[in-house]
Amino acid sequence: MKNRKIFLSPPHMSGKELEYIQRVFESNYIAPLGEYVDKFEESIRKRTGAKHVLALNSGTSAIHLALRVLGIQPGDYVLASSFTFIGSVAPILYQGATPIFIDSDSSWNLSPKLLEEFLKNWKKETPKALIVTHLYGQMAQIDKILEICNRYGITLIEDSAESLGASFKGQESGTFGEFGIYSFNGNKILTTSGGGILVGKSEKDIAKARFLSTQAKENFLHYEHVEFGYNYRLSNVLASIGVAQMEVLQERIDRRRAIFKRYFQNLHDIADFMPEIENSIGNRWLTTLTFRKNVDIEKTIHKLQQFNIETRPLWKPMHLQPLFRDAISYVDGTSEKLFSNGLCLPSGTAMSDDEVDFVSEQIRKVVDDI
Ligand SMILES: *Cc1c(COP(=O)(O)O)cnc(C)c1O
């Protein structure tokens, strides 16, 4: 008999979701506002310590609103991690601005050294913002990055889509920058099936983002519009799922970290795992590794599929994407090398230890064969 399919990172419900959805239905607030939207925002405020919180329909929308509130426009430069997912950086294009991609270092996340070097040599207008991703749930060197941003007058936006609940020196991911975002897409550590959160230090900025997220309707009885907005708010139904999910965030982080530890014990002789920087605690959203020997990643993924195991390559760096063929980048080959020999392992919190061992065993066999 074949084992059940082991997905990369499937949704894992807490058990309370249906009860809360039921309550939403009883209230008939089947709308992008309501009690559970407020509760969801409050749960984020409580856990992360973020000052101001806005629930939205996706993490990508959250990044877009941050850029819009900052007034990013054509002709502006926006720095970003190259080693990330497209949702991090597509909003730069929505605003007609110009992205500049910075490579990673041995932390796998954005290199403060390359960032500083780039800025020292850059002769044109100073970039307005930096979008830094905490990849796979592991903290970037946020203290150094923030210090550089402050020195150059660059606004920091943290893409914490993958790193909800991670922390550096006890401070939560997403709360260092002027803005931070979280994603509740279907494969993230928590999910609302689709959803996002924007957090910010300035009450005024988040109020502006809230205004823009509901079609920028002015405060009149009729519909009056001075500028255009978006339809980006989160449904009360989905927010109720988010409230139930937030109740188990710490359990989910503990389990992801335990899964990582088990993979590490099983495979550390043949692979290097994404590190956790000093003074930080990652959420280990996905366990990720690179192989010591040269391995054909596509072939490995196909072979593991035959055992009903879903794996995925690491993110293909943005500076290697056809979309960004002509974009400016400051790179030293680090993320390209990671991409060429790296793999994301199944890391869903409902996985058993036996399944982690089974996946590890199959990986070892496949890599031995290649
Ligand atoms: C998932 C993700 C996003 C986008 O979030 P959505 O909610 O899917 O729009 C952005 N950045 C990173 C790094 C992500 O992993």
The ligand as an SDF file (V2000), in Angstrom:
LIG
                    3D

 15 15  0  0  0  0  0  0  0  0999 V2000
    3.5840   34.1200    0.5220 C   0  0  0  0  0  0  0  0  0  0  0  0
    4.5470   35.2140    0.3600 C   0  0  0  0  0  0  0  0  0  0  0  0
    4.1540   36.5020   -0.0260 C   0  0  0  0  0  0  0  0  0  0  0  0
    2.7940   36.8480   -0.5040 C   0  0  0  0  0  0  0  0  0  0  0  0
    1.7570   36.5640    0.3270 O   0  0  0  0  0  0  0  0  0  0  0  0
    0.3100   36.2760   -0.2610 P   0  0  0  0  0  0  0  0  0  0  0  0
   -0.5600   36.2970    0.9360 O   0  0  0  0  0  0  0  0  0  0  0  0
    0.3560   34.9350   -0.9430 O   0  0  0  0  0  0  0  0  0  0  0  0
   -0.0150   37.3930   -1.2140 O   0  0  0  0  0  0  0  0  0  0  0  0
    5.1150   37.4970   -0.0700 C   0  0  0  0  0  0  0  0  0  0  0  0
    6.3840   37.2530    0.2570 N   0  0  0  0  0  0  0  0  0  0  0  0
    6.8110   36.0390    0.6170 C   0  0  0  0  0  0  0  0  0  0  0  0
    8.2470   35.8560    0.9830 C   0  0  0  0  0  0  0  0  0  0  0  0
    5.9100   34.9730    0.6620 C   0  0  0  0  0  0  0  0  0  0  0  0
    6.3670   33.7550    0.9840 O   0  0  0  0  0  0  0  0  0  0  0  0
  1  2  1  0
  2  3  1  0
  2 14  2  0
  3  4  1  0
  3 10  2  0
  4  5  1  0
  5  6  1  0
  6  7  2  0
  6  8  1  0
  6  9  1  0
 10 11  1  0
 11 12  2  0
 12 13  1  0
 12 14  1  0
 14 15  1  0
M  END
$$$$
